[in-house]
Amino acid sequence: MEFVLLGFTDIPQYQWFLFGIFLVIYVIILLGNGIIILITRVDATLQTPMYFFLGNFSFLEICYVSVTLPRMLMDLWTQRGTISFFTCATQMCFFLILGATECFLLAVMAYDRCVAICDPLHYPLLMRPQVCVGLVVASWISGAPVQIGQTCQIFSLPFCGSNTINHFFCDIPPLLKLACGDIFVNEMVVYIFGILFVTVPFLLILGFYIRIISTILKLPANTGRTKAFSTCSSHITVVLLFYGSATVTYLKPKSDEHEGLDKLLSLFYTILTPMFNPIIYSLRNKDVRKAMRKFLP
């Protein structure tokens, strides 16, 4: 009927300290990404496909972190980690859907930069508003049916042993450890979907940036190279942070010895990356900094 999320109960002396830290992080995420959404909507100089995708990405990050962090804050506050079977399944489903959306949207943002740098003459045609909206909608909905099916598959397994999840939210790897019987097929499905939703978009991003770099290196002026690299550096940083931690967590061999490391890596792609995104984009993007100065004293 219910599970118990252990969270960070292995360090009970730091529960209130962690509550304060994660609460501050959540506020930073809401404010930072909220400001980016606002300025990309109202600033006339940012009405381009690049910032349209950035605004959608910031909205996605708010949704993504809100699936796990408020629940974790409540567990730290109440010192109770009980979560119902249905609530756990719902949390996992939304987490997987939004995670898949982030993978696809990062690939779309890389494609946008590839077209802008490698084919600038056709950029207005290839990235016209209808296409941009279509790419965003496809990113949001394409992973939903598969992730709903994967959630149903995981929660149809028999859980006849312990109901204690050694994690701070309902994720696939710690839940599979609680399942009874042969779960080989389920583990293979997790790896296949991991390759489909993590590896494939990452390879697309890698291909786009290989083409971008080869195009930039052909530019005659050093100033042109610097400007082209600067428009891509923020996106590359976010991709490395998100994909690095997520890939290790979902595609590495599972072991009880690395449960602490798994939780640490999960903190990176569920909480820290959404917090760093506004900082990375505002510090490394002149247009965003200029727009922020108009709205902030």
N, C-alpha and C positions, 0 to 999 in steps of 0.2 A: 504493500500500500504506500510505502514511502522509503526514501533513502536519507542517509545522513552524510552531508558534505563536511569532510574534515577540515578543509580550508587550511588555515595556519595554526591549528590547535597544537601542533608540535612545538610551538614557541609561545606558550600562554602568556608569558611576561610582556610580550610585545603587542598584544591584541589591540589595546587602545591606541598605541603608537601607530600601528598599521591602519586602524580606522581613520585617524587624522590624516595620514599620508594619502590614502586612497580617496578620501573625501576631497582633499585639495586637488588631486589629480583629476577627479571627475569634474570639478568646477572649471579647471583649466581647459579640459576637453570641450565642455559645453560652450564656454566663452570664446575660446580660440577658434573652434570650427564655426561657431555661430557668427563671429565677426567676418570670417571669410565668406560665408553664405551671404551675409548682408552686403558686403562691398562688391561681390561679383554680381549681385542682382541690381544694385542701384547706381554703381559708378559707370558712367558712359564709356570710359576708356577700357573697361574690362568686359565689354560685350562681344567677346570672341569665343570660338569653340574651346580654346584652351582653358579659359576661365569658367565657361559653362560646365565643363567636365570637373574642374576643380571644385566648384560650388556643390555639384552633385556628390563628389567624393567626400567633402566635408559633412554633408548631410548623412551620407552612408556611415561615416565614422561615428557620428553621434548615435545613430540607431544601433550600430554594431557593439559599441561599448555599453550601451544601456541595457543590453540583453543580460550581461553578466555582472557589471560593477554594482548597480543598486542592490542586487540580491546579496552580493558579497558584503557590502556595507551593513546590510540588515543583520546578516549572520554574525559579523564582528560586534555589532551593537548589542544584540540579544544573547550572544554566546551560545546560540543554538543553530545547528546546521541542517535541521530536518527540512526536507522538501518532498512534496507529494509525487507520486508516480507520474501523474498527468503533467504537473508543472515542470518536472524534470524533462519529460519528453518535449514539451513545448519550448523550453529554453534551448535544448539541443537543436531542435528543428530550425528555429529562427537564427541561432548562431551559425549553423551550417549554411543556410540560405544566404545570409549576409556575408559570410566568409567567401562563398563562391562568387557573389556579386562583386566583392572587392577584387578578387583575382581577375575577373573579366574587365572590370572598370579600369584597373591599372594597365591592362593590355590595350584597351581603347585609348587611354591617354598616351601610351607609347606610340600607337598608330597615328594619332593626331600630330605628335611631334615629328614623326617620320615623314608624313605628307608635307608638313609645313617647311621642313628643311630640305628634303630631297626632291620635292615636286611643288615648289612655291607657286608656279604659274597656274596650276590646276587646283590649288588649295581651296579657293572660294567655291569651286564647283563640287569637289570631292567632299568637303566638310561643310556643306550648306546646312541651314538649321534643321531641315527635315531629317537629314542623315544623322546629325548629332543626337537629336531626340530619339531616333530609332536605335542608335547604338546604346544609349543609356537605358532605354526600356528593355532592350534585349539583354543587357547586363543584369538587370534587376530580376527578370523573370525566367531566364534560361536555366538557371540551376535549381529553381524551386521544385519542379516535379521530382527530379532525381533525389534531392535532399529530403523531401517529405517521405519518399519511398525508403530511403536509407534509414531514416528515423523509425519508421514503422517496423522495418526489419530488425533493428537493434532491440526495440522494446517488445517485440514478439518473442524474444529469447526467454527461456526459463531462468529466473533469478532465485535460486533455492538456497543460496548460502548467505554470506554476509550482505548487509544492505549499506555498508559504509563505503563511500566513494572518497578515495584519497586525492581530492582535488577541490578547487574552489568554485567550480561550476560543473554542470553535467556535460561531459565531453565523451567522445567515443572510446578512446583507449582505456581510461579507468573503468568505464561501464562494462566493457568486454571482459575485464578481469573478474567481474562478479558473476558472469553468466556461467551456467552449468552445461555440461555436455561438450560436444565437439563444435568448436566455433571457427574451424579452419576456413569454411566457406565465407563466413562473415568477415574474417580478417582479410581474405583475398578481395572481397568486395570493397572494403575500406581502402586497400592499396590501389585498386583499379580506379575508384573515384578520386583518390588522392592524386593519381597521375593525371586523370582527366581534368580536374579542376585546379590543380596546383602546378603540375609540371608542364602541361601543354600551354597554358597562358604564359608561364615563365619563359618557355622556349620561343614563343611568339615575341615577347618583349625583347629577349636576347637578339632575335633576328632583326627586329626593328632597329635596335641600337647599333648593331653591327653595320647596318646600312647607313644609319645616321653618322656614325664615326667615320666611315669611309668617305661619305660625302663632305663632311666637315674638313677632313684632311686635304681635300682637293681645293678648298677655298684659297684664293691667292692672298687675301689680306689677313693679318693676324687679328685685327679687330673683329672681322667677321667671324673668325673661329671662336674667339672669346665669347661673343654674344650668343652664338649658336650653342656652345657648351653650357653657358649659364642658364639657358632656357630649359635644359635637360637635366642639370645636376640635381635639382630638387626632387624630380621624379625618380631618378636613379637611386638616390638615398632612401626614399620611402620604399621602393621595390626591394632593395637589399635588406632593410630592416624587417619587412613583413614576410617576404618569402624565405629568408634565411632561417628565422625561428620556426615558421610554420612547417617548412620542409623537414627539418630535423625532428620535429614533434610527431608528424604523421607518417613519415616514410622510413624512419630508423627502426631497427629491431626493438621490440618491446622487452623491457626487463624491469623487475621490481627494484633493482639496485639504483635505477635512474629516476625514481618517482619525484624526488626533490628537484632534479634538473628539469623534468617535464613541466612541473609547476612554474619554475623560473622562466622557461622558454614561453610558456603560455602567457605569462604576464607581459612578455615583450609584444606578441602579436595581438593580444586582446586589449591591453591597457596602454602600454608605453608608446607604441607606434601611433595610435590615435592622438596621444598627447603631443608627440613630437611633430606631427604633420603640420599644424598651423605655424609652429616655430620655424620649421625647415622652409616652408613656402614663403613666410613673411621675411625671413632673414636673407634668403637667397634670390628673391624676386623683387626687382626694382619697382615694377608696376604695382605689386601688392603693397609694398612699403609706402609708395606714394599715395595710393588710395586710402590706406589706413590712417595716414596723417591728416586726411581731410575730415575723418569722422572721429578721431581720437584727439583729445587736447594735448 
